[in-house]
């Protein structure tokens, strides 16, 4: 009887260990992060935006420009990842990005209406026109990646870096409804976060990134509709990018 009771107690003590062993998650590719370098590709979606600083002309004339419609675009990049340490990587992601921005022009009550005398007394802003501006970027992001401790098969991370972008989009004429032209080159500061998921045969990552342009990208030019250009003192680009990395 004592022998049977002892066996029962031993089984009772071992049961939690056995149950815990059944919950152990197999770590996929346990040596993956020790590679000196690895490569992959990225597919992403973006929305392009502008930061617009209104000019004194805009205030005096009551004519303002703003981006009120965000249109999705897409990115394709090549990933080159270089290990710097247990928690740091350096990444180069050359690629292309396509997108569009719409600038709307409004007359504001209380401001002088272009081409008319007197003051506009209507209470709501009046939409005077708009311009769709397409961009086709060649881009070269250079990113530092800080990785947290790996938890089973996922690993959160933060990123920060800079990128160079050159816009290949054609500058259309006024007959095409285009009143503004953009300088093709810009430099961006990029920050974001993401999560690495370690799958049996490759690493999949989701990443959200914000890029803000340093340079004033409005290209001065003479135009029959000069007032639209004169409403803007400074024009800077912004991008929000949701990326899916396959490495």
C-alpha positions as CSV (number, residue, x, y, z in Angstrom):
1,X,0.0,0.0,0.0
2,X,2.8,2.4,0.9
3,X,4.6,1.6,-2.4
4,X,1.4,2.4,-4.3
5,X,0.9,5.6,-2.4
6,X,4.5,6.7,-3.2
7,X,4.1,6.0,-6.9
8,X,1.0,8.1,-6.9
9,X,2.7,11.0,-5.2
10,X,5.6,10.8,-7.7
11,X,3.2,10.9,-10.6
12,X,1.4,13.8,-9.0
13,X,4.6,15.8,-8.7
14,X,5.7,15.0,-12.3
15,X,2.4,15.9,-13.8
16,X,3.0,19.7,-13.9
17,X,6.4,19.2,-15.4
18,X,4.9,17.0,-18.1
19,X,2.1,19.4,-18.8
20,X,4.6,22.3,-19.0
21,X,6.8,20.3,-21.4
22,X,3.8,19.9,-23.7
23,X,3.5,23.8,-23.9
24,X,7.1,24.4,-25.0
25,X,7.2,26.3,-28.3
26,X,9.8,25.2,-30.8
27,X,12.1,28.1,-31.7
28,X,12.4,28.3,-35.5
29,X,15.8,29.1,-36.9
30,X,17.5,29.6,-33.5
31,X,20.8,30.7,-35.1
32,X,19.3,33.1,-37.6
33,X,20.3,36.3,-35.7
34,X,23.9,35.3,-35.5
35,X,24.4,35.6,-39.3
36,X,26.8,38.4,-40.2
37,X,24.6,39.3,-43.1
38,X,21.4,38.3,-44.9
39,X,19.2,39.5,-47.7
40,X,15.5,39.6,-48.7
41,X,12.9,41.8,-50.2
42,X,10.1,44.1,-49.1
43,X,6.6,44.8,-50.3
44,X,4.8,47.8,-48.8
45,X,2.0,50.3,-49.0
46,X,2.3,54.0,-48.5
47,X,0.5,57.3,-48.2
48,X,2.3,60.4,-49.3
49,X,1.5,63.8,-47.8
50,X,2.9,67.4,-47.7
51,X,3.6,69.8,-44.8
52,X,2.6,73.2,-46.1
53,X,3.5,76.5,-44.5
54,X,1.2,79.2,-45.8
55,X,2.8,82.4,-47.1
56,X,1.9,86.0,-46.3
57,X,0.2,86.2,-49.7
58,X,-2.1,83.4,-48.7
59,X,-3.1,85.2,-45.5
60,X,-3.7,88.5,-47.2
61,X,-5.5,87.1,-50.2
62,X,-7.5,84.4,-48.4
63,X,-6.3,81.6,-50.7
64,X,-4.9,78.5,-49.0
65,X,-3.5,75.1,-50.1
66,X,-3.8,71.9,-48.2
67,X,-3.7,68.1,-48.7
68,X,-7.0,66.7,-47.7
69,X,-7.0,63.4,-49.7
70,X,-4.5,60.7,-49.1
71,X,-4.2,58.1,-51.9
72,X,-2.5,54.7,-51.2
73,X,0.7,53.8,-53.1
74,X,3.1,51.0,-53.0
75,X,6.8,50.2,-52.4
76,X,9.2,47.5,-53.6
77,X,12.6,47.2,-52.0
78,X,15.7,44.9,-51.7
79,X,16.9,44.2,-48.1
80,X,20.6,44.0,-47.2
81,X,21.0,43.4,-43.4
82,X,24.4,43.6,-41.6
83,X,24.7,42.5,-38.0
84,X,26.4,44.9,-35.7
85,X,25.8,43.1,-32.4
86,X,23.2,41.2,-30.4
87,X,20.7,44.0,-30.6
88,X,21.8,46.2,-33.5
89,X,21.7,45.8,-37.3
90,X,22.4,48.2,-40.1
91,X,20.1,47.9,-43.1
92,X,20.2,49.2,-46.7
93,X,16.9,49.0,-48.6
94,X,17.2,50.4,-52.2
95,X,13.9,50.3,-54.1
96,X,11.1,52.2,-55.8
97,X,8.0,53.9,-54.4
98,X,4.9,55.1,-56.3
99,X,2.2,57.3,-54.9
100,X,0.0,60.4,-55.4
101,X,-0.9,63.6,-53.5
102,X,-3.8,65.9,-54.1
103,X,-3.5,69.6,-53.2
104,X,-6.8,71.4,-52.8
105,X,-7.0,75.2,-53.0
106,X,-9.6,77.1,-50.9
107,X,-10.7,80.7,-50.6
108,X,-11.2,81.6,-47.0
109,X,-13.9,83.9,-45.7
110,X,-12.5,87.2,-44.5
111,X,-9.6,87.1,-47.1
112,X,-9.4,88.9,-50.4
113,X,-10.7,86.8,-53.3
114,X,-8.2,86.7,-56.1
115,X,-9.3,88.6,-59.2
116,X,-12.1,90.4,-57.3
117,X,-12.5,93.5,-55.2
118,X,-13.9,93.6,-51.7
119,X,-14.0,90.8,-49.2
120,X,-15.6,87.4,-49.3
121,X,-18.3,87.3,-46.7
122,X,-19.4,83.6,-47.0
123,X,-19.0,81.5,-43.9
124,X,-17.5,78.4,-45.4
125,X,-14.2,77.9,-47.3
126,X,-14.8,77.7,-51.0
127,X,-12.9,75.1,-53.0
128,X,-11.4,76.9,-56.0
129,X,-9.4,74.0,-57.5
130,X,-7.1,71.1,-57.0
131,X,-4.0,69.4,-58.3
132,X,-3.0,65.7,-58.4
133,X,0.7,65.3,-58.0
134,X,2.1,61.8,-58.9
135,X,5.5,60.7,-57.6
136,X,7.7,57.8,-58.7
137,X,10.7,57.6,-56.3
138,X,14.0,55.8,-56.6
139,X,14.9,55.5,-52.9
140,X,17.9,54.6,-50.8
141,X,17.0,54.1,-47.1
142,X,19.9,53.6,-44.6
143,X,18.5,52.3,-41.4
144,X,19.7,51.3,-37.9
145,X,17.6,48.6,-36.2
146,X,17.4,48.0,-32.5
147,X,16.0,44.6,-31.6
148,X,14.6,43.6,-28.2
149,X,15.2,40.2,-26.6
150,X,13.7,37.4,-28.8
151,X,10.5,35.9,-27.2
152,X,9.9,32.4,-28.7
153,X,9.4,33.2,-32.4
154,X,8.9,36.9,-32.4
155,X,11.0,39.9,-31.7
156,X,9.9,43.6,-31.5
157,X,12.2,46.3,-32.8
158,X,12.7,50.0,-33.4
159,X,14.3,51.7,-36.4
160,X,15.8,55.1,-37.2
161,X,17.8,56.4,-40.1
162,X,17.8,58.5,-43.2
163,X,16.9,58.0,-46.9
164,X,17.6,59.7,-50.2
165,X,14.8,59.9,-52.7
166,X,14.7,61.1,-56.3
167,X,11.4,61.7,-58.1
168,X,11.2,60.5,-61.7
169,X,7.7,61.8,-62.2
170,X,7.2,64.1,-65.2
171,X,6.4,67.7,-64.5
172,X,3.2,68.3,-66.4
173,X,2.0,71.6,-67.9
174,X,-0.8,73.9,-66.9
175,X,-3.0,72.4,-69.6
176,X,-2.8,69.2,-67.6
177,X,-4.1,71.0,-64.5
178,X,-0.7,71.2,-62.9
179,X,0.2,74.6,-61.3
180,X,3.1,73.5,-59.0
181,X,6.3,71.7,-59.8
182,X,8.5,69.7,-57.4
183,X,12.3,69.5,-57.1
184,X,13.2,65.9,-57.7
185,X,15.7,65.3,-54.9
186,X,15.0,65.1,-51.1
187,X,16.5,63.8,-47.9
188,X,14.3,62.2,-45.3
189,X,14.5,61.3,-41.6
190,X,12.8,57.9,-40.9
191,X,11.6,56.4,-37.7
192,X,9.4,53.4,-36.9
193,X,8.8,50.1,-35.2
194,X,8.0,46.5,-36.2
195,X,7.9,42.9,-35.2
196,X,10.0,40.0,-36.6
197,X,8.3,36.7,-36.9
198,X,10.5,33.6,-37.2
199,X,8.9,31.1,-39.4
200,X,10.3,27.6,-40.2
201,X,12.1,28.6,-43.4
202,X,12.3,32.4,-43.3
203,X,11.7,35.5,-41.2
204,X,8.6,37.6,-41.9
205,X,8.4,41.2,-40.5
206,X,5.7,43.8,-40.3
207,X,6.9,47.4,-39.9
208,X,5.3,50.9,-39.7
209,X,7.5,53.8,-40.6
210,X,7.2,57.6,-40.8
211,X,9.5,59.6,-43.2
212,X,9.7,63.4,-43.1
213,X,11.6,65.4,-45.7
214,X,14.2,68.0,-44.8
215,X,14.2,70.0,-48.0
216,X,11.9,72.6,-49.4
217,X,10.7,70.9,-52.6
218,X,8.6,73.5,-54.4
219,X,10.2,74.4,-57.7
220,X,9.8,78.1,-58.5
221,X,8.5,78.9,-62.0
222,X,6.6,81.5,-63.9
223,X,2.9,80.7,-64.4
224,X,-0.3,82.2,-65.6
225,X,-1.7,81.0,-62.3
226,X,1.1,82.2,-60.2
227,X,-1.2,82.8,-57.2
228,X,-1.3,79.0,-56.5
229,X,2.4,78.9,-56.1
230,X,2.5,82.1,-54.1
231,X,0.2,80.7,-51.4
232,X,3.0,78.4,-50.3
233,X,6.1,79.6,-48.4
234,X,7.5,76.2,-47.7
235,X,6.6,72.7,-48.9
236,X,8.0,69.5,-47.3
237,X,7.2,65.8,-48.1
238,X,5.9,63.2,-45.6
239,X,5.4,59.5,-46.1
240,X,3.7,56.8,-44.0
241,X,4.9,53.3,-45.0
242,X,3.6,49.9,-43.9
243,X,6.2,47.3,-45.0
244,X,6.2,43.5,-45.1
245,X,9.8,42.1,-45.1
246,X,10.7,38.6,-46.3
247,X,14.2,37.7,-45.2
